[in-house]
């Protein structure tokens, strides 16, 4: 979990910065990933939990089980 509790304004700023960085690369985060990222920033998920959730969702979708 994160040490410092972020305010809603800080979380929104971080998410806007991430969206802007992705836009430069012509990418866009999925609604699911935005939700998981917000839970992480709120301290509800650890980085390991985010990694596991991401692998579970996207490895199954792409058939890349065990390849990460």
C-alpha positions as CSV (number, residue, x, y, z in Angstrom):
1,X,0.0,0.0,0.0
2,X,1.1,3.6,-0.5
3,X,2.4,5.5,2.4
4,X,0.7,8.8,1.8
5,X,-3.1,9.1,1.3
6,X,-3.7,11.1,-1.8
7,X,-6.5,13.6,-2.1
8,X,-9.1,13.2,-4.9
9,X,-7.6,16.2,-6.6
10,X,-4.1,14.6,-6.6
11,X,-5.6,11.3,-7.9
12,X,-7.4,13.2,-10.7
13,X,-4.2,15.1,-11.6
14,X,-2.2,11.9,-11.7
15,X,-4.8,10.2,-13.9
16,X,-4.9,13.1,-16.3
17,X,-1.1,13.1,-16.6
18,X,-1.1,9.4,-17.4
19,X,-3.9,9.9,-20.0
20,X,-1.8,12.7,-21.5
21,X,1.3,10.6,-21.6
22,X,-0.6,7.7,-23.3
23,X,-2.2,10.1,-25.8
24,X,1.3,11.2,-26.9
25,X,1.9,7.6,-27.9
26,X,-1.6,7.4,-29.5
27,X,-2.8,5.0,-26.8
28,X,-5.7,5.1,-24.4
29,X,-6.2,3.2,-21.1
30,X,-9.2,1.0,-20.9
31,X,-12.0,1.9,-18.5
32,X,-11.1,-1.2,-16.5
33,X,-7.4,-0.1,-16.2
34,X,-8.5,3.4,-15.1
35,X,-10.6,1.9,-12.4
36,X,-7.8,-0.4,-11.2
37,X,-5.3,2.5,-11.3
38,X,-7.7,4.6,-9.2
39,X,-8.0,1.8,-6.6
40,X,-4.2,1.6,-6.4
41,X,-3.9,5.4,-6.0
42,X,-6.5,5.3,-3.2
43,X,-4.4,2.7,-1.4
44,X,-7.0,-0.1,-1.9
45,X,-4.6,-2.3,-4.0
46,X,-0.9,-3.0,-3.8
47,X,1.3,-2.8,-6.9
48,X,1.6,-6.6,-6.8
49,X,-2.2,-6.9,-6.8
50,X,-2.5,-4.6,-9.7
51,X,0.1,-6.6,-11.6
52,X,-1.8,-9.9,-10.9
53,X,-5.1,-8.4,-11.9
54,X,-3.7,-7.1,-15.1
55,X,-2.0,-10.4,-16.0
56,X,-5.2,-12.3,-15.1
57,X,-7.3,-10.1,-17.4
58,X,-5.1,-9.6,-20.3
59,X,-3.2,-12.9,-20.5
60,X,-6.5,-14.7,-20.6
61,X,-7.9,-12.3,-23.3
62,X,-4.8,-12.8,-25.5
63,X,-4.2,-16.5,-24.8
64,X,-0.7,-15.6,-23.4
65,X,-1.0,-17.5,-20.2
66,X,2.3,-18.1,-18.5
67,X,4.2,-15.9,-20.9
68,X,4.6,-12.9,-18.7
